[in-house]
Amino acid sequence: MDKILSLINDGNTILVNRQLAARIGLNNAVMYAALLSKSLYYSSRGQDRDGWFYCTIADMHESSSLGARSQKKAADTLCELGLIEVRVMGIPARRFFRINPDTSALEELLAPAKPTPVSLDETQKLASSHSANLYPHTG
C-alpha cells in the first residue's frame, strides 16, 4: 500500500474540496484547485503581479486533465461565482488568472445548507400520507 500511495502522491495529485465539488461541479472544483496551486507556486517565487499569473491551456490540461472547452466553461463559472478573475493580456495574448482574495463567495458556497422551513400543515400531511402507506388496508 505504501508503494501505491507514493506512486499516486508523488506531486501528481489535485486536492479538491468535496463539498465545493458538490456545490459547483467537479470540473469547476478541479480547475479551482489547480489554479490555487499555481497561484501559490507563483506567489512563493515572487512571480505573480498583484496575484495575477498566466497559465496556458496546455499547462492547465497537464495540471487538471481538463480540455480547452472544459477549462473555458470552468473559468467562466468560477468568474461568475466570484472565485477568480480572468484577463487576456500581452503580446502575444496570454490568459492570466487571479484568485479572488475576498473569501466571502467561497465562504457562502461552503456554508452549510439552510434547511427549508416546513409548516405544521405540511408536516401533518406528510405524516398522514406516510402512516397510510405503512398500513395499507387489505380487504
CNS distance restraints for C-alpha pairs under 8 A (distance, minus, plus):
assign (resid   1 and name CA) (resid   5 and name CA) 6.26 0.50 0.50
assign (resid   2 and name CA) (resid   6 and name CA) 6.07 0.50 0.50
assign (resid   3 and name CA) (resid   7 and name CA) 6.13 0.50 0.50
assign (resid   4 and name CA) (resid   8 and name CA) 6.12 0.50 0.50
assign (resid   5 and name CA) (resid   9 and name CA) 5.77 0.50 0.50
assign (resid   6 and name CA) (resid  10 and name CA) 5.70 0.50 0.50
assign (resid   8 and name CA) (resid  12 and name CA) 6.73 0.50 0.50
assign (resid   8 and name CA) (resid  13 and name CA) 7.12 0.50 0.50
assign (resid   9 and name CA) (resid  13 and name CA) 5.77 0.50 0.50
assign (resid  14 and name CA) (resid  30 and name CA) 7.16 0.50 0.50
assign (resid  14 and name CA) (resid  33 and name CA) 6.61 0.50 0.50
assign (resid  14 and name CA) (resid  34 and name CA) 6.74 0.50 0.50
assign (resid  14 and name CA) (resid  64 and name CA) 7.52 0.50 0.50
assign (resid  15 and name CA) (resid  30 and name CA) 7.93 0.50 0.50
assign (resid  15 and name CA) (resid  33 and name CA) 6.31 0.50 0.50
assign (resid  16 and name CA) (resid  20 and name CA) 7.76 0.50 0.50
assign (resid  16 and name CA) (resid  21 and name CA) 7.14 0.50 0.50
assign (resid  16 and name CA) (resid  29 and name CA) 6.24 0.50 0.50
assign (resid  16 and name CA) (resid  30 and name CA) 6.07 0.50 0.50
assign (resid  16 and name CA) (resid  33 and name CA) 5.92 0.50 0.50
assign (resid  17 and name CA) (resid  21 and name CA) 6.18 0.50 0.50
assign (resid  17 and name CA) (resid  29 and name CA) 7.26 0.50 0.50
assign (resid  18 and name CA) (resid  22 and name CA) 6.12 0.50 0.50
assign (resid  19 and name CA) (resid  23 and name CA) 6.29 0.50 0.50
assign (resid  19 and name CA) (resid 110 and name CA) 6.64 0.50 0.50
assign (resid  20 and name CA) (resid  24 and name CA) 6.01 0.50 0.50
assign (resid  20 and name CA) (resid  25 and name CA) 7.54 0.50 0.50
assign (resid  20 and name CA) (resid  29 and name CA) 6.35 0.50 0.50
assign (resid  20 and name CA) (resid 109 and name CA) 6.84 0.50 0.50
assign (resid  20 and name CA) (resid 110 and name CA) 6.29 0.50 0.50
assign (resid  21 and name CA) (resid  25 and name CA) 4.74 0.50 0.50
assign (resid  21 and name CA) (resid  26 and name CA) 4.66 0.50 0.50
assign (resid  21 and name CA) (resid  27 and name CA) 7.82 0.50 0.50
assign (resid  21 and name CA) (resid  28 and name CA) 7.22 0.50 0.50
assign (resid  21 and name CA) (resid  29 and name CA) 5.05 0.50 0.50
assign (resid  21 and name CA) (resid  30 and name CA) 7.86 0.50 0.50
assign (resid  22 and name CA) (resid  26 and name CA) 7.01 0.50 0.50
assign (resid  23 and name CA) (resid 109 and name CA) 6.85 0.50 0.50
assign (resid  24 and name CA) (resid  28 and name CA) 6.23 0.50 0.50
assign (resid  24 and name CA) (resid  29 and name CA) 6.69 0.50 0.50
assign (resid  25 and name CA) (resid  29 and name CA) 6.23 0.50 0.50
assign (resid  26 and name CA) (resid  30 and name CA) 6.03 0.50 0.50
assign (resid  27 and name CA) (resid  31 and name CA) 6.13 0.50 0.50
assign (resid  27 and name CA) (resid  66 and name CA) 7.47 0.50 0.50
assign (resid  27 and name CA) (resid  70 and name CA) 7.26 0.50 0.50
assign (resid  27 and name CA) (resid  74 and name CA) 6.53 0.50 0.50
assign (resid  28 and name CA) (resid  32 and name CA) 6.12 0.50 0.50
assign (resid  28 and name CA) (resid  74 and name CA) 4.73 0.50 0.50
assign (resid  28 and name CA) (resid  75 and name CA) 7.52 0.50 0.50
assign (resid  28 and name CA) (resid  77 and name CA) 7.17 0.50 0.50
assign (resid  28 and name CA) (resid  78 and name CA) 6.84 0.50 0.50
assign (resid  29 and name CA) (resid  33 and name CA) 6.07 0.50 0.50
assign (resid  30 and name CA) (resid  34 and name CA) 6.14 0.50 0.50
assign (resid  30 and name CA) (resid  64 and name CA) 6.38 0.50 0.50
assign (resid  31 and name CA) (resid  35 and name CA) 6.10 0.50 0.50
assign (resid  31 and name CA) (resid  64 and name CA) 6.39 0.50 0.50
assign (resid  31 and name CA) (resid  66 and name CA) 7.80 0.50 0.50
assign (resid  31 and name CA) (resid  71 and name CA) 7.08 0.50 0.50
assign (resid  31 and name CA) (resid  74 and name CA) 6.54 0.50 0.50
assign (resid  31 and name CA) (resid  75 and name CA) 7.52 0.50 0.50
assign (resid  32 and name CA) (resid  36 and name CA) 6.09 0.50 0.50
assign (resid  32 and name CA) (resid  78 and name CA) 7.40 0.50 0.50
assign (resid  33 and name CA) (resid  37 and name CA) 6.22 0.50 0.50
assign (resid  34 and name CA) (resid  38 and name CA) 6.25 0.50 0.50
assign (resid  34 and name CA) (resid  60 and name CA) 7.49 0.50 0.50
assign (resid  34 and name CA) (resid  63 and name CA) 6.19 0.50 0.50
assign (resid  34 and name CA) (resid  64 and name CA) 6.18 0.50 0.50
assign (resid  35 and name CA) (resid  39 and name CA) 5.97 0.50 0.50
assign (resid  35 and name CA) (resid  97 and name CA) 7.76 0.50 0.50
assign (resid  35 and name CA) (resid  99 and name CA) 7.52 0.50 0.50
assign (resid  36 and name CA) (resid  40 and name CA) 6.19 0.50 0.50
assign (resid  36 and name CA) (resid  99 and name CA) 6.98 0.50 0.50
assign (resid  37 and name CA) (resid  41 and name CA) 6.20 0.50 0.50
assign (resid  38 and name CA) (resid  42 and name CA) 6.14 0.50 0.50
assign (resid  39 and name CA) (resid  43 and name CA) 5.90 0.50 0.50
assign (resid  39 and name CA) (resid  48 and name CA) 7.74 0.50 0.50
assign (resid  39 and name CA) (resid  51 and name CA) 7.21 0.50 0.50
assign (resid  39 and name CA) (resid  52 and name CA) 7.91 0.50 0.50
assign (resid  39 and name CA) (resid  53 and name CA) 6.88 0.50 0.50
assign (resid  39 and name CA) (resid  98 and name CA) 7.45 0.50 0.50
assign (resid  39 and name CA) (resid  99 and name CA) 7.28 0.50 0.50
assign (resid  40 and name CA) (resid  44 and name CA) 5.94 0.50 0.50
assign (resid  41 and name CA) (resid  45 and name CA) 6.57 0.50 0.50
assign (resid  42 and name CA) (resid  46 and name CA) 6.15 0.50 0.50
assign (resid  42 and name CA) (resid  47 and name CA) 4.92 0.50 0.50
assign (resid  42 and name CA) (resid  48 and name CA) 5.49 0.50 0.50
assign (resid  42 and name CA) (resid  53 and name CA) 6.98 0.50 0.50
assign (resid  43 and name CA) (resid  47 and name CA) 5.92 0.50 0.50
assign (resid  43 and name CA) (resid  48 and name CA) 5.48 0.50 0.50
assign (resid  43 and name CA) (resid  51 and name CA) 7.14 0.50 0.50
assign (resid  47 and name CA) (resid  53 and name CA) 7.53 0.50 0.50
assign (resid  48 and name CA) (resid  52 and name CA) 5.30 0.50 0.50
assign (resid  48 and name CA) (resid  53 and name CA) 5.21 0.50 0.50
assign (resid  49 and name CA) (resid  53 and name CA) 6.89 0.50 0.50
assign (resid  51 and name CA) (resid  98 and name CA) 5.49 0.50 0.50
assign (resid  51 and name CA) (resid  99 and name CA) 7.07 0.50 0.50
assign (resid  52 and name CA) (resid  96 and name CA) 6.15 0.50 0.50
assign (resid  52 and name CA) (resid  97 and name CA) 5.48 0.50 0.50
assign (resid  52 and name CA) (resid  98 and name CA) 4.70 0.50 0.50
assign (resid  52 and name CA) (resid  99 and name CA) 7.94 0.50 0.50
assign (resid  53 and name CA) (resid  96 and name CA) 5.27 0.50 0.50
assign (resid  53 and name CA) (resid  97 and name CA) 5.52 0.50 0.50
assign (resid  53 and name CA) (resid  98 and name CA) 6.61 0.50 0.50
assign (resid  54 and name CA) (resid  94 and name CA) 6.53 0.50 0.50
assign (resid  54 and name CA) (resid  95 and name CA) 5.47 0.50 0.50
assign (resid  54 and name CA) (resid  96 and name CA) 4.02 0.50 0.50
assign (resid  54 and name CA) (resid  97 and name CA) 6.01 0.50 0.50
assign (resid  55 and name CA) (resid  59 and name CA) 6.17 0.50 0.50
assign (resid  55 and name CA) (resid  60 and name CA) 6.40 0.50 0.50
assign (resid  55 and name CA) (resid  94 and name CA) 7.59 0.50 0.50
assign (resid  55 and name CA) (resid  95 and name CA) 6.06 0.50 0.50
assign (resid  55 and name CA) (resid  96 and name CA) 6.32 0.50 0.50
assign (resid  55 and name CA) (resid  97 and name CA) 7.39 0.50 0.50
assign (resid  56 and name CA) (resid  60 and name CA) 6.17 0.50 0.50
assign (resid  56 and name CA) (resid  94 and name CA) 7.18 0.50 0.50
assign (resid  56 and name CA) (resid  95 and name CA) 6.53 0.50 0.50
assign (resid  57 and name CA) (resid  61 and name CA) 6.05 0.50 0.50
assign (resid  57 and name CA) (resid  67 and name CA) 7.72 0.50 0.50
assign (resid  57 and name CA) (resid  68 and name CA) 6.09 0.50 0.50
assign (resid  57 and name CA) (resid  71 and name CA) 7.64 0.50 0.50
assign (resid  58 and name CA) (resid  62 and name CA) 6.26 0.50 0.50
assign (resid  59 and name CA) (resid  63 and name CA) 6.26 0.50 0.50
assign (resid  60 and name CA) (resid  64 and name CA) 5.82 0.50 0.50
assign (resid  60 and name CA) (resid  65 and name CA) 7.40 0.50 0.50
assign (resid  60 and name CA) (resid  66 and name CA) 7.17 0.50 0.50
assign (resid  60 and name CA) (resid  71 and name CA) 7.82 0.50 0.50
assign (resid  61 and name CA) (resid  65 and name CA) 4.58 0.50 0.50
assign (resid  61 and name CA) (resid  66 and name CA) 5.01 0.50 0.50
assign (resid  61 and name CA) (resid  67 and name CA) 5.85 0.50 0.50
assign (resid  61 and name CA) (resid  68 and name CA) 7.57 0.50 0.50
assign (resid  66 and name CA) (resid  70 and name CA) 5.71 0.50 0.50
assign (resid  66 and name CA) (resid  71 and name CA) 5.92 0.50 0.50
assign (resid  67 and name CA) (resid  71 and name CA) 6.05 0.50 0.50
assign (resid  68 and name CA) (resid  72 and name CA) 6.21 0.50 0.50
assign (resid  69 and name CA) (resid  73 and name CA) 6.27 0.50 0.50
assign (resid  70 and name CA) (resid  74 and name CA) 5.98 0.50 0.50
assign (resid  71 and name CA) (resid  75 and name CA) 5.93 0.50 0.50
assign (resid  72 and name CA) (resid  76 and name CA) 6.09 0.50 0.50
assign (resid  73 and name CA) (resid  77 and name CA) 6.16 0.50 0.50
assign (resid  74 and name CA) (resid  78 and name CA) 6.00 0.50 0.50
assign (resid  75 and name CA) (resid  79 and name CA) 6.07 0.50 0.50
assign (resid  75 and name CA) (resid  84 and name CA) 7.74 0.50 0.50
assign (resid  75 and name CA) (resid  86 and name CA) 7.51 0.50 0.50
assign (resid  76 and name CA) (resid  80 and name CA) 6.20 0.50 0.50
assign (resid  77 and name CA) (resid  81 and name CA) 6.15 0.50 0.50
assign (resid  78 and name CA) (resid  82 and name CA) 6.27 0.50 0.50
assign (resid  78 and name CA) (resid  83 and name CA) 5.34 0.50 0.50
assign (resid  78 and name CA) (resid  84 and name CA) 5.77 0.50 0.50
assign (resid  79 and name CA) (resid  83 and name CA) 5.92 0.50 0.50
assign (resid  79 and name CA) (resid  84 and name CA) 5.10 0.50 0.50
assign (resid  79 and name CA) (resid  85 and name CA) 5.63 0.50 0.50
assign (resid  79 and name CA) (resid  86 and name CA) 7.27 0.50 0.50
assign (resid  81 and name CA) (resid 105 and name CA) 6.83 0.50 0.50
assign (resid  82 and name CA) (resid 100 and name CA) 6.90 0.50 0.50
assign (resid  82 and name CA) (resid 105 and name CA) 6.01 0.50 0.50
assign (resid  83 and name CA) (resid  99 and name CA) 6.28 0.50 0.50
assign (resid  83 and name CA) (resid 100 and name CA) 5.30 0.50 0.50
assign (resid  83 and name CA) (resid 103 and name CA) 7.87 0.50 0.50
assign (resid  83 and name CA) (resid 105 and name CA) 6.54 0.50 0.50
assign (resid  83 and name CA) (resid 106 and name CA) 6.61 0.50 0.50
assign (resid  84 and name CA) (resid  97 and name CA) 6.90 0.50 0.50
assign (resid  84 and name CA) (resid  98 and name CA) 5.58 0.50 0.50
assign (resid  84 and name CA) (resid  99 and name CA) 4.49 0.50 0.50
assign (resid  84 and name CA) (resid 100 and name CA) 4.92 0.50 0.50
assign (resid  85 and name CA) (resid  97 and name CA) 5.67 0.50 0.50
assign (resid  85 and name CA) (resid  98 and name CA) 5.14 0.50 0.50
assign (resid  85 and name CA) (resid  99 and name CA) 6.47 0.50 0.50
assign (resid  85 and name CA) (resid 100 and name CA) 6.65 0.50 0.50
assign (resid  86 and name CA) (resid  95 and name CA) 7.02 0.50 0.50
assign (resid  86 and name CA) (resid  96 and name CA) 5.67 0.50 0.50
assign (resid  86 and name CA) (resid  97 and name CA) 4.65 0.50 0.50
assign (resid  86 and name CA) (resid  98 and name CA) 6.57 0.50 0.50
assign (resid  87 and name CA) (resid  95 and name CA) 5.95 0.50 0.50
assign (resid  87 and name CA) (resid  96 and name CA) 5.14 0.50 0.50
assign (resid  87 and name CA) (resid  97 and name CA) 6.51 0.50 0.50
assign (resid  88 and name CA) (resid  93 and name CA) 5.99 0.50 0.50
assign (resid  88 and name CA) (resid  94 and name CA) 5.38 0.50 0.50
assign (resid  88 and name CA) (resid  95 and name CA) 4.60 0.50 0.50
assign (resid  88 and name CA) (resid  96 and name CA) 5.92 0.50 0.50
assign (resid  89 and name CA) (resid  93 and name CA) 5.26 0.50 0.50
assign (resid  89 and name CA) (resid  94 and name CA) 5.46 0.50 0.50
assign (resid  89 and name CA) (resid  95 and name CA) 6.64 0.50 0.50
assign (resid  89 and name CA) (resid  96 and name CA) 6.99 0.50 0.50
assign (resid  90 and name CA) (resid  94 and name CA) 6.13 0.50 0.50
assign (resid 103 and name CA) (resid 107 and name CA) 5.99 0.50 0.50
assign (resid 104 and name CA) (resid 108 and name CA) 6.09 0.50 0.50
assign (resid 105 and name CA) (resid 109 and name CA) 6.31 0.50 0.50
assign (resid 106 and name CA) (resid 110 and name CA) 6.20 0.50 0.50
assign (resid 107 and name CA) (resid 111 and name CA) 5.91 0.50 0.50
assign (resid 118 and name CA) (resid 122 and name CA) 6.32 0.50 0.50
assign (resid 118 and name CA) (resid 123 and name CA) 6.69 0.50 0.50
assign (resid 119 and name CA) (resid 123 and name CA) 6.34 0.50 0.50
assign (resid 120 and name CA) (resid 124 and name CA) 6.16 0.50 0.50
assign (resid 121 and name CA) (resid 125 and name CA) 6.22 0.50 0.50
assign (resid 122 and name CA) (resid 126 and name CA) 6.16 0.50 0.50
assign (resid 123 and name CA) (resid 127 and name CA) 6.10 0.50 0.50
assign (resid 124 and name CA) (resid 128 and name CA) 6.11 0.50 0.50
assign (resid 125 and name CA) (resid 129 and name CA) 6.14 0.50 0.50
assign (resid 126 and name CA) (resid 130 and name CA) 6.12 0.50 0.50
assign (resid 127 and name CA) (resid 131 and name CA) 6.16 0.50 0.50
assign (resid 128 and name CA) (resid 132 and name CA) 6.10 0.50 0.50
assign (resid 129 and name CA) (resid 133 and name CA) 6.34 0.50 0.50
assign (resid 130 and name CA) (resid 134 and name CA) 6.17 0.50 0.50
assign (resid 131 and name CA) (resid 135 and name CA) 6.45 0.50 0.50
assign (resid 132 and name CA) (resid 136 and name CA) 6.17 0.50 0.50
